[in-house]
Amino acid sequence: MKNIFVTGTDTGVGKTVISSGIAAYLSTRKGLDVGVMKPFESGIETTGERKCGDTWTLKEASGSEDTVNEINPYLFKAPLAPEAAAFLEKAVIDMERVTSAYNKLAARHDVVIVEGAGGLLVPITDGFFYADLIRVWNIPVIVASRLTLGTINHTLLTCGHLRSMGVKVIGVVLNDTEGENDIASQTNPAMLKKYLDVPLLGVFPHTPDLFKKGVDRERLADLFARNIDCSVFED
């Protein structure tokens, strides 16, 4: 398996946690040279050296020596979709630049973990969505989804859209973002197993302190290995 794109069913479902978990697992447990990419990051206002946000977390989790600018070609202040954020900042998104950055990372590393933003139909430029980026790059996908109420609809819609595009879906990872042991959280995994036509890889546990003191790669890899079916990464 060369590269993996981690998309989500929505914003706030824990794509960075899942992307970082994959990166930490593959680098520390499988001994791979792992690259990471966050093509577009928004909601970050920084001066000087950047040591915050999803891009920095991915870099730390993977052990990559790539710069944050190589990992993240476009950074926006407003917490919006790339198209909207670029419009506010009077920036022009050059997709050739983004693809060139991806190709350089892919040539440099054994595997590259790419993290999206929001979901598949978040617009990047006029009429061009994350789903289109995945299709153009021809990259297999892991879907990150929340464990709580609403996840069945969102997860099935996301996987169905990817299937209609002919995109390979490696599997779905549920993320226990809330830590609520309610009836929906208890029954959702079984319901998804029933209706998904791709593997449900597991539930990443509620871990609110995971990144509070930086990224502990060993702890992250251990949590991922103990809760997620990692056999899908053997191909």
Residue pairs with C-beta under 8 A, 6 or more apart in sequence:
1 111
1 140
1 170
1 232
1 233
1 235
2 106
2 111
2 112
3 106
3 111
3 112
3 113
3 114
3 137
3 139
3 140
4 22
4 111
4 112
4 113
4 114
4 139
4 140
4 141
4 142
4 170
5 114
5 115
5 116
5 134
5 137
5 139
5 140
5 141
5 142
6 15
6 18
6 19
6 22
6 113
6 114
6 115
6 116
6 141
6 142
6 143
6 144
7 15
7 116
7 119
7 120
7 130
7 134
7 141
7 142
7 143
7 144
7 158
7 162
8 14
8 15
8 116
8 118
8 119
8 143
8 144
8 145
8 158
9 119
9 143
9 144
9 145
9 146
9 151
9 154
9 155
9 157
9 158
10 118
10 119
10 146
10 154
11 117
11 118
11 119
12 146
12 177
13 144
13 145
13 146
13 175
13 177
14 144
14 146
14 175
14 177
14 204
15 54
15 115
15 116
15 117
15 144
16 54
16 57
16 58
16 115
17 144
17 175
17 204
17 207
17 210
18 142
18 144
18 173
18 175
18 204
19 36
19 58
19 61
19 113
19 114
19 115
19 144
20 57
20 58
20 60
20 61
20 62
20 215
20 220
21 61
21 204
21 220
21 221
21 223
21 224
21 228
22 113
22 142
22 224
22 233
23 34
23 36
23 58
23 61
23 62
23 113
24 61
24 62
24 215
24 217
24 218
24 220
24 221
24 224
25 220
25 221
25 224
25 225
25 230
25 233
26 32
26 34
26 111
26 113
26 233
27 33
27 34
27 61
27 62
27 63
27 217
27 221
28 63
28 217
28 218
28 221
29 221
29 225
29 230
30 233
32 109
32 110
32 111
33 108
33 109
33 110
33 111
34 62
34 63
34 64
34 109
34 110
34 111
34 112
34 113
35 62
35 64
35 66
35 71
35 105
35 106
35 108
35 109
35 111
35 112
35 113
36 58
36 59
36 61
36 62
36 64
36 66
36 71
36 105
36 112
36 113
36 114
36 115
37 58
37 71
37 72
37 101
37 102
37 105
37 112
37 113
37 114
37 115
38 54
38 55
38 58
38 71
38 72
38 114
38 115
38 117
39 72
39 73
39 74
39 98
39 101
39 102
39 114
39 116
39 133
40 72
40 73
40 74
40 76
40 82
40 93
40 98
40 117
40 124
41 53
41 54
41 55
41 72
41 74
41 75
41 76
41 117
42 75
42 76
42 77
42 78
42 79
42 80
42 81
42 82
42 85
42 117
43 53
43 76
43 77
43 78
43 79
43 80
44 50
44 52
44 53
44 75
44 76
44 77
45 77
46 52
46 53
46 75
50 56
50 68
50 75
54 115
55 68
55 71
55 72
55 75
56 68
57 211
57 215
58 64
58 71
58 113
58 115
59 66
59 68
59 71
60 214
60 215
60 217
61 215
61 217
61 220
62 113
63 217
64 71
64 109
66 105
66 108
70 101
70 104
70 105
71 105
73 97
73 98
73 101
74 82
74 86
74 91
74 93
74 98
76 82
76 85
76 86
76 88
76 89
76 91
77 85
77 89
78 84
78 85
78 88
78 89
79 85
80 88
81 117
81 118
81 122
81 123
81 124
82 93
82 117
82 122
82 123
82 124
82 125
83 93
83 123
83 124
83 125
83 126
84 123
85 91
86 92
86 93
86 125
93 124
93 125
95 124
95 125
95 128
95 133
98 133
99 136
99 137
102 112
102 114
102 137
105 112
106 112
114 137
114 139
116 122
116 130
116 133
116 134
117 130
118 130
119 130
119 158
120 129
120 130
120 131
120 134
120 158
120 161
120 162
121 129
121 130
121 131
121 161
122 129
122 130
123 129
124 130
124 132
124 133
131 161
131 162
131 165
134 141
134 162
134 165
134 167
135 165
135 166
135 167
140 167
140 168
140 169
140 170
141 162
141 167
141 168
141 169
141 170
142 169
142 170
142 171
142 172
142 173
142 201
143 155
143 158
143 159
143 162
143 169
143 171
143 172
143 173
143 198
144 172
144 173
144 175
145 151
145 154
145 155
145 158
145 172
145 173
145 174
145 175
146 154
146 174
146 175
146 177
146 178
147 174
147 175
147 176
147 177
147 178
147 185
147 188
147 189
147 203
148 177
148 178
148 180
148 182
148 184
148 185
148 188
149 182
149 184
149 188
151 174
151 184
151 188
151 192
152 188
152 191
152 192
152 195
155 172
155 192
155 196
156 192
156 195
156 196
159 169
159 172
159 196
159 197
159 198
162 169
163 169
163 197
169 198
170 198
170 199
170 201
170 232
171 198
171 199
171 200
171 201
171 229
171 232
172 192
172 196
172 198
172 199
172 200
172 201
173 201
173 202
173 203
173 204
173 228
174 188
174 189
174 192
174 200
174 202
174 203
174 204
175 203
175 204
176 185
176 203
176 204
176 205
176 206
177 206
178 185
178 206
179 206
179 208
189 200
189 203
192 200
193 200
199 229
199 232
201 228
201 229
201 232
202 227
202 228
202 229
203 227
204 223
204 224
204 227
204 228
205 223
205 227
207 223
210 219
210 220
210 223
224 230
